[in-house]
Amino acid sequence: IGGTIGDIEGLPFTEAMRQFALDAGKANVLFIHMTLLPTLRAAGELKTKPTQQSVAKLREIGIQPDILICRTEQPITDEIREKLSLFCSVPKEAVIEEIDVENSIYELPHMLRKEGLDELVTRTLGLDAPAPKLDEWEEVVQRLQNPKHHICIGMVGKYMDLQDSYLSVNESVAHGGIRNDSSVEILRIDAEDIERDGAADHLRELDGILVPGGFGDRGTEGKVMAAQF
């Protein structure tokens, strides 16, 4: 469930999960709480209080997390794990570190496996699952981390101020780059700038041009000019 624990818009969903766990039985339900361990940069110290507070909020509505996945900028020490275990009532082994990755979220499955998350989940739920086969996934990560080529693609659109507006398109281009051993730089170009300046000034140095969809008349002429170029 996305969002922040305690926000009013999320309460119906967390309440539904509480009731579902009651109906399904404890042996069939596992609660994993994703939380942030912020770093106090002045002291270089990880702070656990926000996690303690969010777990306390979950307890107020009747949910006790079984596993904590802790996003962090630096490694979690044994002392921090023990503190979270004590004050959040989870086993120490269930405090999972998810340190920020260097390149891509596709590095996360291997990282979480090293932390033992998969074995913890299957053991807690009593599942007889074989060891995962991650060879193909690791090949994807290897290609992502060590590309043989670099290309620059111009994306000509009309929602350039919104970082998530073309997220699925960006990911598709990134996947194409992985498949072809290439890192892909996406240059965001406003279609109205092309209408004003002409296509050549913005597009002549690129390796490729991508014109995603949009709605309304604004920027349409610039997108047509980019396609013609």
C-alpha positions as CSV (number, residue, x, y, z in Angstrom):
1,I,0.0,0.0,0.0
2,G,1.6,3.3,-1.1
3,G,1.6,6.5,0.9
4,T,2.5,7.4,4.5
5,I,1.2,5.5,7.5
6,G,-1.3,7.7,9.4
7,D,-2.4,9.8,6.4
8,I,-6.2,9.9,6.4
9,E,-6.5,8.8,2.7
10,G,-4.7,5.6,3.5
11,L,-6.7,4.5,6.5
12,P,-9.4,2.6,4.6
13,F,-6.8,0.4,3.0
14,T,-4.8,-0.3,6.1
15,E,-8.0,-1.2,7.9
16,A,-8.9,-3.5,5.1
17,M,-5.5,-5.2,5.5
18,R,-6.1,-5.6,9.2
19,Q,-9.5,-7.3,8.6
20,F,-8.0,-9.4,5.8
21,A,-5.3,-10.7,8.1
22,L,-7.9,-11.6,10.7
23,D,-10.0,-13.5,8.2
24,A,-7.1,-15.3,6.5
25,G,-5.2,-16.2,9.7
26,K,-1.8,-15.2,10.9
27,A,-0.1,-18.2,9.2
28,N,-1.2,-16.9,5.8
29,V,-0.4,-13.2,6.1
30,L,2.9,-11.4,6.3
31,F,3.2,-7.6,6.9
32,I,6.3,-5.9,5.4
33,H,6.8,-2.3,6.3
34,M,8.9,-0.1,4.0
35,T,10.4,2.7,5.9
36,L,13.1,5.4,5.6
37,L,16.1,5.8,7.9
38,P,17.1,9.4,7.3
39,T,20.7,10.4,7.8
40,L,21.5,13.4,10.0
41,R,24.3,14.7,7.8
42,A,25.9,17.0,10.4
43,A,26.6,14.0,12.6
44,G,26.7,11.3,10.0
45,E,24.1,9.4,12.0
46,L,21.1,7.3,11.0
47,K,17.9,8.2,12.8
48,T,15.4,5.5,13.8
49,K,12.7,7.6,15.4
50,P,10.6,8.1,12.2
51,T,10.5,4.3,11.8
52,Q,9.6,3.8,15.4
53,Q,6.8,6.3,15.0
54,S,5.4,4.8,11.8
55,V,5.4,1.3,13.4
56,A,3.6,2.8,16.5
57,K,1.0,4.2,14.1
58,L,0.5,0.8,12.5
59,R,0.1,-0.8,15.9
60,E,-2.6,1.8,16.7
61,I,-4.8,0.3,13.9
62,G,-4.0,-3.3,14.8
63,I,-1.1,-4.2,12.5
64,Q,2.2,-5.4,13.7
65,P,4.9,-5.5,11.0
66,D,6.7,-8.8,10.6
67,I,9.6,-7.4,8.5
68,L,11.1,-3.9,8.2
69,I,12.7,-2.9,4.9
70,C,14.8,0.1,5.7
71,R,15.8,2.6,3.0
72,T,19.0,4.2,3.8
73,E,21.9,6.1,2.4
74,Q,24.5,4.3,4.4
75,P,24.9,0.7,5.9
76,I,22.9,-0.2,8.9
77,T,25.0,-1.2,11.9
78,D,24.3,-4.0,14.3
79,E,23.4,-1.4,16.9
80,I,20.8,0.1,14.7
81,R,19.3,-3.3,13.8
82,E,19.1,-4.2,17.5
83,K,17.5,-0.9,18.3
84,L,14.8,-1.3,15.6
85,S,14.3,-4.9,16.7
86,L,13.7,-3.9,20.3
87,F,11.5,-0.8,19.8
88,C,9.5,-2.2,16.8
89,S,9.1,-5.7,18.1
90,V,10.5,-7.5,15.0
91,P,13.4,-10.1,15.0
92,K,16.8,-8.6,14.3
93,E,17.1,-10.8,11.2
94,A,13.8,-9.2,10.0
95,V,15.4,-5.7,9.8
96,I,16.4,-5.6,6.2
97,E,18.8,-3.0,4.8
98,E,17.9,-1.4,1.4
99,I,20.8,1.0,0.8
100,D,20.5,3.4,-2.1
101,V,21.8,1.7,-5.3
102,E,24.3,3.3,-7.6
103,N,22.7,2.9,-11.0
104,S,19.2,1.4,-11.1
105,I,16.4,-0.1,-9.1
106,Y,17.1,-3.4,-11.1
107,E,20.0,-3.9,-8.7
108,L,17.6,-4.3,-5.8
109,P,16.4,-7.9,-6.1
110,H,20.0,-9.2,-5.8
111,M,20.6,-6.8,-2.9
112,L,17.5,-8.0,-1.0
113,R,18.4,-11.6,-1.6
114,K,21.8,-11.0,0.0
115,E,20.0,-9.6,3.0
116,G,18.0,-12.9,3.1
117,L,14.6,-11.4,2.5
118,D,13.4,-14.2,0.2
119,E,14.3,-16.9,2.6
120,L,12.7,-15.0,5.5
121,V,9.4,-14.6,3.7
122,T,9.2,-18.2,2.5
123,R,10.1,-19.5,6.0
124,T,7.7,-17.3,7.8
125,L,4.8,-18.3,5.5
126,G,5.8,-21.9,5.5
127,L,6.4,-22.0,1.8
128,D,8.4,-24.8,0.2
129,A,10.1,-22.7,-2.6
130,P,13.2,-23.6,-4.6
131,A,16.2,-21.3,-4.6
132,P,15.7,-18.4,-7.2
133,K,17.4,-18.5,-10.5
134,L,18.7,-15.0,-11.0
135,D,21.2,-15.6,-13.9
136,E,19.2,-13.7,-16.5
137,W,18.5,-10.9,-14.0
138,E,22.1,-10.6,-13.1
139,E,23.0,-10.4,-16.8
140,V,20.6,-7.5,-17.2
141,V,22.2,-5.7,-14.3
142,Q,25.7,-6.4,-15.7
143,R,24.7,-4.9,-19.0
144,L,23.2,-1.9,-17.2
145,Q,26.3,-1.3,-15.2
146,N,28.9,-1.9,-18.0
147,P,27.4,-0.6,-21.3
148,K,29.5,-0.9,-24.4
149,H,27.9,2.1,-26.1
150,H,26.3,5.5,-25.3
151,I,23.5,7.2,-27.3
152,C,21.5,10.4,-26.8
153,I,17.8,10.3,-27.6
154,G,15.8,13.5,-27.9
155,M,12.3,13.3,-26.4
156,V,10.0,16.0,-27.9
157,G,6.9,16.5,-25.8
158,K,4.7,19.0,-24.0
159,Y,4.8,18.0,-20.4
160,M,8.5,18.5,-19.7
161,D,8.1,20.2,-16.3
162,L,6.7,16.9,-14.9
163,Q,9.4,14.4,-14.3
164,D,7.0,11.4,-14.2
165,S,4.9,12.4,-17.2
166,Y,6.8,10.1,-19.6
167,L,8.0,7.6,-17.0
168,S,6.8,4.4,-18.9
169,V,8.4,5.7,-22.1
170,N,11.7,6.4,-20.3
171,E,11.7,2.9,-18.9
172,S,11.0,1.4,-22.3
173,V,13.9,3.3,-23.8
174,A,16.2,2.2,-20.9
175,H,15.2,-1.4,-21.5
176,G,16.0,-1.0,-25.2
177,G,19.4,0.3,-24.1
178,I,20.0,-2.7,-21.8
179,R,19.1,-5.1,-24.6
180,N,21.7,-3.4,-26.9
181,D,24.5,-2.9,-24.3
182,S,24.0,0.8,-24.4
183,S,23.5,3.6,-21.9
184,V,20.8,5.9,-23.0
185,E,20.7,9.6,-22.2
186,I,17.3,11.2,-22.8
187,L,17.3,14.9,-23.6
188,R,13.9,16.4,-22.8
189,I,12.9,19.0,-25.5
190,D,9.8,21.1,-25.3
191,A,7.8,21.0,-28.5
192,E,7.0,24.7,-28.2
193,D,10.7,25.4,-28.3
194,I,11.0,23.7,-31.6
195,E,8.1,25.8,-32.9
196,R,9.9,28.9,-31.9
197,D,13.5,28.0,-32.9
198,G,13.1,25.4,-35.6
199,A,13.9,21.7,-35.4
200,A,17.5,21.7,-36.5
201,D,18.8,23.8,-33.5
202,H,17.5,21.2,-31.1
203,L,17.8,17.9,-32.9
204,R,20.8,17.9,-35.2
205,E,23.3,16.4,-32.7
206,L,21.0,13.6,-31.5
207,D,21.3,9.9,-32.2
208,G,17.5,9.5,-32.3
209,I,14.2,11.3,-31.8
210,L,11.2,10.1,-29.8
211,V,7.9,11.9,-30.0
212,P,5.4,10.5,-27.4
213,G,1.7,11.2,-27.4
214,G,-0.1,14.1,-25.9
215,F,-3.5,15.8,-25.7
216,G,-4.7,19.2,-27.0
217,D,-3.4,21.5,-29.6
218,R,-0.5,23.0,-27.7
219,G,2.9,21.9,-29.0
220,T,1.4,19.8,-31.8
221,E,3.1,21.7,-34.6
222,G,6.5,21.3,-32.9
223,K,6.0,17.6,-32.6
224,V,5.1,17.4,-36.3
225,M,8.3,19.4,-37.1
226,A,10.3,17.0,-35.0
227,A,8.8,14.0,-36.8
228,Q,9.5,15.5,-40.2
229,F,13.1,16.3,-39.2
